[in-house]
Every structure is written in C-alpha cells, then in structure tokens.
Amino acid sequence: MSRLFIVVIVLFGGCSDRQLYEFGRDLGRSKAQCETLTVADERRACAAQFERAYRDYQREREDL
C-alpha cells in the first residue's frame, strides 16, 4: 500500500490543479468514444465534458 502511495505522489506531485483536472476528465471517456454514441443528444453531452473549461470547473467547486 505504501508503494502505491509513493507512486501516486511521484506521478502527480508535480502536477498543477489544472493538469489533474484535465487528466481526471479525460480518464473516464475519450472524445473518440463520444463519436460512437448513436443518439445525438448523448453524443453532444459527452463531447461537452471535454469542452468545459477549467475556470468553470473551479467556479463550480468554489460554489459548493
């Protein structure tokens, strides 16, 4: 368990909040996967995840 913690610290210790946000956002689903959705509304909603600016994310986080 401590090895995993060390690996996480080494990998993400030098990342800014913005980089971590973008990494996490892109981790779950890629834009290419959005294109495979057949329902247009779902495809737009999926793609919108990747268009959301870090500033918007930060504002929403501060509002909580």
Residue pairs with C-beta under 8 A, 6 or more apart in sequence:
12 20
15 23
17 54
17 58
18 54
21 54
21 57
22 54
25 49
25 50
25 52
26 50
29 46
29 49
31 47
31 50
33 46
34 43
34 46
34 47
34 50
35 43
37 43
37 46
